[in-house]
Every structure is written in structure tokens, then in C-alpha cells.
């Protein structure tokens, strides 16, 4: 299990051991982030944790962030052998680098995020043409500070949530076989949990690096003091409900909330790798 709550530039891919820092979470001033639409008295703290789970022998999840640039990303890789680890680690690195490279350009944050996800797609796609990594890809959920707002981009089924006033709201929409059935009216949200999908539960309809082009979705949310943003892979969200996420995040110290969320997922089997990244919005 690998934890990070202290470094301004962090990159965690396929962690195999635990490390922690007893200091307080790192804070970023969105008003000082290049590309912000305006200054704001909101500051952001970050805490992140990744765990191999109880069944897998390797960790194909990865997270990274750059507080100075105000970008945060979680990926869940897929592919045979070690290819999933390669895809997710390359994607988080490419997204953080590309977003940072455009910091001095007068571009909307959404445009910078699109360029970053596109750069990651190109990198993973190119690497995936090698026989050893053929067919690899990864999900991605990315958050970027934009003044007093947060711009989100996602590909696949890694999710973003907002926890505020005791409630947990999903902010992104999964690119999944299940959601396609709901969108087409074949299933309803109410009966989706009990539907027999014949092994298709984890199938995603979009991913980074599996095609030459990628189509992310984007969302924008307000950042208010006390709000917590969660970026997570499906190893967490498949086993821990939004209500449970809200309860744990609301009742736990910020520094330990990721560990408690992951522990609950592991108590329920931990069949997949589990990664979560939390952002806490605070007034200055």
C-alpha cells in the first residue's frame, strides 16, 4: 500500500510497499495556479493512497499530481502480464507533464486537459504497438483547478465524486457496457444492480491508448470550503457505496480517509486494485 499526502509533485505507479508521511496534507492555492480563470480564497489539500487489494499479484492502478500546476489524475490500467502497469504509469506521467507544459499558454483549463489526455493516449497507443504490450490501455479521471472551480475529464469507469454536507454525488459518467444499456433504455438505474450482465460488468466502452484517438468527457463543478473531491478506480467504487463514501469522508480525519475507504473495500474481498485520491477545499 502506498500513500502520499505531502509531496508537491507525486507519481505513484504499481506500488508494492507502504510509505507515509506524518505531516499535514500539502496545500495548493488555486488563485496562484497558472491558467486559473480568477483568483480565489480557496486552498486545496490532497491525500492519495493505492493498494494492490486482496487477490491481484500486481497493481495496475496509478495516481499522480502536481500541486503547483493544480492537476490530479488516477488511472486503472489493463492488459496482459505487466502491460496494465505500463499503461497506467505512462498515462499519469504524460497527463501531468502535458498539463504543466501548457501552464504559460493562455488556454482554457478544459483545452489543456484535452491536450493532456490526448498526449497520454498517443503515448500509450504508441507503446501498445509493441508485441509485449499489444492491446494495453487504461482508464483516466483527471481534475484540474480552475479558479474557484474544478474541471474534470474522464475516460472509462474511474470516477470523480463530490462529498459535501454529508452527501456523496457522482460527478463523472462511466464509459461502460452497463451505462450503455441504461442509456439505451435496456436497463433502468433501479434494476441495474441486480441485472445479470453475463460477465460484462467490468467492460468499458472507452479507454486511453486502445485507439489512435480518444474521446474524453468533461465536467465543471464549483469548489466550496469543506467540499471533498474523490478520484477513484472501480476497485473502490464497486464495493463501497456513495452513502458509505460520504459517511467515512465526513467522519474521518482527512489524512486517514483514503485508508479507511480502502480498508472497507478489502473487507469486502478486495478483488481488484484500489486507489483513491482526495482533495479538500478550504478557505484561506
N, C-alpha and C positions, 0 to 999 in steps of 0.2 A: 504494500500500500504506500503510495507516495502522496505527500501533502505539500502544498505551497500556500503560504499566506504572508510572505514577506518580501519577495524579490520584485523589483520594478519590471524586469524582463524575465519571464518564466516560460519554459518549454518542457513539457513532460510527455514523453512518448514511451509506450510499452514499459511502464515502471515495474521493477521487480523487488524493490525494497522500500522500507518506510523511512521517511525523513521528515522532520518537523522543526518549526521554529517557535519558541515560546513567546516571541514578541507579538505585538498587536498587528492586525492585518494592515497591509500597505494601503495608502490612500492616494487618490488622484484628484486633482482639481479640474473638473470638466471645462471650466472657464479658460484654462490655460492650454487646453488640448488644441493643436492646430486643426483647422477645419471646422471648429465649433461654430454654430450659427450665431451664438451670442454668449457673453459672459453670464455666469450664474453662480449663486451662492451654494450650490450643491457640490459635495465632495463624495467620492466613491471609494469604498474599501472592497478588497477582493480576498476570497479564500477558495481554494480548489483542492480536490482530492480524487485520486484514481485508484481503483482496486481491481485485482485480477479476478475476484469472485471466488466461488467455491468449486467450480467444475473445470473451467478452462485452464490450460497449461501455459498460455501466454496471454499478454494483454494487448489487444488490438485497438484500444482506445488511446487517445492523446488529447492533451489540452495545452494551450499556450496563451500568453497575454503580454501586452506591452502597456504598462500603466502610463508612461509618458505620452504615448500616442493614443491611448484610450481605446484599445481594441482587445477583444477577448474571444477565444474560439475553443470549441470542443468538437472532436471528430471520433467516429466509430468506424474503423477500417474493416474491410472484408477481402477475402482472397485466400487461396491455399497456402499452406505452410506459414512462412513469416510475412507473406505479402500484405496482409491486413495491417500489420505493424508499420510496414514501409509506407503504405498509402496514407495512413492517418498522420504519421510523423512528418512526412513530406508536406502534406496539406496544411497542417497547423503552422509549420515554418514558413511556407510560401505565403499564406494569408497575412501573417504578422509582418513579414518583410515587405510585401507589396503595399499593404496599407501604410506602413511607415514611409515607404519611398514616395508616396504621393502627399505627404503631410504639408509640404511647402507649396503645393499647387492649389489654385483657387477652384476647388471642385466640391460639389455636394458630398456629404458623407456616404449617401447611398451609391453614388457613382464610384467612389473609392472602394466601397465594399464589393461592388460588382467586379471591378478590376481585380481585386484581391482574390475573390473566389474563382474568377476566370483564370488567373495566374496559377492557382492551385490545381485547377482542372487540367490545364496544359501540362503542368509538371508531372502529375500523377498519370495522365494519359500517356505521355511520352515514356515514362519509366515502365508503364504497364505493357508496352510493346515488346519488352524483353521476354524471352521464353520463361525465365524464372518467376516473372511477376505477371504473366498474362492473365487478364481478367480482373485485376485488383481494382479496388475503388474504396470510397469512404463517404460517410455522411459528413455534414458540416452544419453547425449552428454557430453564428458569429454575432457578437454585439459590439457596437461602436458608440462611444459617447458623442453626442451632437448637441452641445449646449446643455439645456435642461431637459433634453430628450435622449432616448436611446434608439438607435436604428439597428434593426435585426435583419439578418439574412439567413436562410436555411435551405439545405438540400438534403433530402432523405427524411429519416424519422428521429433524429436527435432534436430535442425540443428546448424551447425557452418558456419559462413561466414567470409570472409576477406574483409575489406574495405581499399582501398589504391588508391591514385591518382584519387579520385572521382568515383571509380568503386567498385561495390559490387559483390563478387564471392562466390558462394556456395561451401563449401569445403567437405561437407558430402553428402551421398546419402541416401534418405529416404528409410526405410523398410516399404513400404506402398502398399496397393492394387493398387493405381494409378500407382506407379512406376513399379509394376509387369506387368501391362497392357502395359506400354511403353516398358519395356524390351522385352516382347513377341511380340511386333510389332502390338498389337491390337489398340493402340493409338499412336499418334506422340506427341512430346513435343508441337508442334504448336496448335493441336486441343484439348489437354488435359484440358485446362481451360474451354472450352465450352462443354465438354462431360457430358452427363447425367449418373452419376455413381449410381443412384438409392439409395442414402443414404449411399454409401460405401466410401465417400470421406475421412472420418477420420479413416478408418480401417487400422491398421498397421499389418504387417506380422511377426514382431519380437518384443519382449518386454523382459524386465528384470523381472524375477520372475514368469513367467507363465508356464515355463517348468523347469525340473531339470537341464538342460544345456542351455547355452546361446551362441550365435554366434555374437559377435560384429565385425564391420568393423573398419579398422584403416587407417589413412592418416597422412602424414607428410608435413608440409609447412615451408618455410623459414620465419623468423621474421626479418623484416627490420624496421629501425626507421620510425615512422609515420604510420605504419600499425596498424589497429584496428581489433581485432578478436571479433566477436559477437557469443555468445551461446544463443539460444532462443528456447522457446516452440512454438508450432504451433498456439497458441493464438495470437502471434505476426506475424508470417510469413504467416498465412493465409490471413491476412488483410492488410499487409504492404509489398509492392513490394521491390525487391532488389534495384531498382532505387531510391525509396523513402528512404530506409535504408541508401544508400550512401549519398544522399542529406542531411539528418538530421545529420548523424555522421560527415560528412565533415564540416558542417556549425555551429555545436553546440559546446559549451564548453564540454569537456569530462565528467565532473561531472553531466551534465544535459541531456546528450544524451539519456540515458535509459528512463527517464521520458517523453521526447518528443516522443520517439518511441511508448511507451505505450499509451500516450495520443491520438496519431493518430489511434491506433488500437481501442481504446474505442470510438472515434468519429465515427467509422465505425461499431459500435454495441457492441463490446467487449463481444461477446457471450461465450468466453472461458476465463480461467485464462491466464494471460500474464506475462511472465518472460523473462528478458534479462540480460545477463552478458557481460560486455565489458572489453577487455584487450587492453591496449595501449602500443605498443613497442616504446621505446625511447632510444636514445644514451646517454651514461653516460657523 
